[in-house]
Amino acid sequence: MKTLIIYSSRDGQTKKIAEFIARKIHAEVVSLEQSAGKNLNDFERIIIGASVRYGHFHKALYKFIEKQTALLNQKTTAFFGVNLTARKEEKNTPETNVYVRKFLQRISWRPTLSAVFAGALFYPRYNFFDRTMIRLIMKITGGETDPAVEIEYTDWNKVAAFAAELAAL
């Protein structure tokens, strides 16, 4: 089954997850920006992965989905969200993760399968503003605040299980 994975990534973790899934299910991977050059009708399955920054998915993601809703709803599709809130066990499902839950309620596309994965924290790579704001958010939510730390919270076994579910679709 010909599969396309489209990702929207801020710091690269969503892209890394998309590429991991692609290796498991033999899919083509493109960024949201690159997807404009693809004929989505050429694919039987379409998977979209996107990251959250400051509580929101990228505006371009909403525009893409709004434009492609009819086509997406006719195909086998999946969505995965990536955010740091999902590092907490009680907030790592589409039903319990506020960002993914609100996103799925807000859009008209109904993915066949949905998932949430914890992202990564790359303090040294962030600009001053992002580093400061993310540290503040992490302090409020009981997370890591050391500005020298890089932590990958992604549960790769969970990603592999999602890929296996996708392969079975």
C-alpha positions in Angstrom: 0.0 0.0 0.0 1.5 3.3 -1.1 1.9 5.5 2.0 2.8 9.2 2.5 3.9 10.6 5.8 3.6 14.4 6.1 5.2 16.1 9.1 5.3 19.5 10.7 8.3 19.8 13.0 9.8 22.7 14.9 13.0 21.2 16.3 13.3 18.0 14.4 11.7 15.4 16.7 8.5 15.0 14.8 10.6 14.5 11.6 12.6 11.9 13.4 9.5 10.1 14.5 8.0 10.3 11.0 11.2 8.8 9.5 11.2 6.0 12.1 7.6 5.1 11.2 8.4 5.3 7.5 11.2 2.7 7.9 8.8 0.4 9.7 6.0 0.6 7.1 7.9 1.6 3.9 6.4 5.0 3.4 7.6 8.2 1.8 8.2 11.2 4.1 7.8 14.8 3.3 7.5 18.0 5.3 4.3 19.9 5.3 5.9 22.5 3.0 7.1 19.8 0.6 3.6 18.2 0.5 2.3 20.9 -1.9 4.4 19.2 -4.6 2.7 15.8 -4.0 -0.5 14.5 -5.6 -2.2 13.0 -2.5 -4.5 10.9 -4.8 -1.4 8.8 -5.6 -1.4 7.5 -2.0 -3.7 4.9 -0.4 -2.6 5.9 3.2 -1.7 9.4 4.4 -0.2 9.9 7.9 0.2 13.4 9.3 2.5 14.1 12.3 2.8 17.5 13.9 4.4 19.1 16.9 3.0 21.6 19.5 4.8 24.8 20.5 3.3 27.0 23.1 0.1 25.1 23.2 -0.6 25.2 19.4 0.0 23.2 16.3 1.4 25.3 13.4 -1.2 27.4 11.6 -0.1 25.9 8.2 -1.2 22.5 9.5 -4.8 23.7 10.0 -4.8 25.3 6.5 -3.5 22.1 4.9 -6.1 20.0 6.6 -8.9 22.4 5.9 -8.0 22.3 2.2 -7.6 18.5 2.1 -10.4 17.4 4.5 -12.6 15.8 1.8 -9.7 13.8 0.4 -8.3 12.8 3.8 -11.8 11.5 4.9 -11.9 9.2 1.9 -8.6 7.5 2.6 -7.0 5.4 5.3 -5.3 8.1 7.4 -3.6 8.6 10.7 -2.5 11.5 12.9 0.1 11.7 15.5 0.8 14.7 17.8 4.1 15.4 19.4 4.5 17.5 22.6 6.3 17.6 25.9 3.0 17.3 27.9 2.9 13.7 26.6 6.0 12.9 28.7 3.4 12.4 31.5 1.7 9.0 31.4 -1.7 10.5 32.2 -1.4 12.8 29.2 -0.1 10.6 26.5 -3.2 9.4 24.6 -5.4 11.3 22.1 -8.1 11.3 24.7 -6.0 12.6 27.6 -3.7 15.0 25.8 -5.4 18.3 25.8 -3.6 19.6 22.6 -4.4 16.6 20.5 -8.0 16.2 21.9 -8.8 19.9 21.1 -7.1 19.6 17.7 -9.2 16.6 16.7 -12.4 18.3 17.9 -11.6 21.5 16.0 -11.0 19.9 12.6 -13.5 18.1 10.2 -10.9 15.4 9.2 -11.5 12.2 11.1 -8.2 10.1 11.0 -8.6 6.3 11.0 -6.0 6.1 13.8 -4.5 8.7 16.2 -1.6 8.8 18.6 0.4 11.1 20.9 4.1 10.9 21.5 6.3 12.8 23.9 8.8 15.0 22.1 12.3 16.1 23.1 13.7 19.0 25.0 16.7 20.7 23.4 17.5 23.7 25.5 21.0 24.4 24.0 19.5 24.5 20.5 16.8 27.0 21.4 17.1 30.8 20.9 17.0 32.9 24.1 13.3 33.6 23.9 12.3 29.9 23.4 14.7 28.6 26.0 13.4 31.1 28.6 9.7 30.4 27.8 10.1 26.7 27.6 12.0 26.7 30.9 9.2 28.7 32.5 6.6 26.2 31.2 8.6 23.3 32.4 9.0 24.8 35.8 5.2 25.3 36.1 4.6 21.7 34.9 7.3 20.1 37.0 9.7 19.4 34.2 13.4 19.7 33.6 14.7 23.3 33.7 18.5 23.0 33.4 19.3 25.1 30.2 22.2 22.8 29.4 20.1 19.6 29.1 18.9 17.8 26.1 16.3 15.0 26.8 14.5 12.8 24.4 11.2 11.8 26.0 9.9 9.9 23.0 8.9 6.3 23.8 10.2 4.5 20.8 8.4 1.3 21.7 5.1 3.2 21.6 6.0 4.6 18.2 6.9 1.1 17.0 3.5 -0.1 18.3 1.8 2.7 16.4 3.7 1.8 13.2 2.5 -1.8 13.6 -1.1 -0.6 13.9 -0.6 1.4 10.8 0.9 -1.6 8.9 -2.2 -3.6 9.9 -4.6 -1.0 8.4 
